[in-house]
Amino acid sequence: MIKPKIEMESKEERFKRIATQRTRKIIYYLKILSNCANKSAYSYTNHDVTKIFNAIDKELKLTKSKFENKKSKNEFSL
């Protein structure tokens, strides 16, 4: 399926459109993930939960740092 090109869309408008869509998807999937908290349907340990949220927190911090224009901790400079 070819998506129609939005003509004369500014960079700011494009950012708002795409960022809104992606943010909504992230929130949706977090809500879906919360369904896994149902102990009557699933079995998990605190360790499992910690691993999940550590991974999410790590990726969230990395993404946020890109918006804040911070250099990655892995970059080398003199």
C-alpha positions, 0 to 999 in steps of 0.5 A: 500500500502506497501512502499518499504524500502530504504536500507542503507539510512543514518539518514541524507539522510532519514531526507533530503528525508522526510523533503523535502517532508513534506516542499513541502506539507506545501508550497503547502497547504499554496498556497491552503490556499491563494486561500481563499483570493479571496473576490469574492468567499469567505467572511471573516473578519480580525478577521478570518484571524488573527485567521488563521495566529495566529494558523499557527505562533504558530505552526511554532514557536513550530516546529522551537523551536524543531529544535533549542533544546529550552525547551518548556515554559511549562517545569518545572525545579529547 
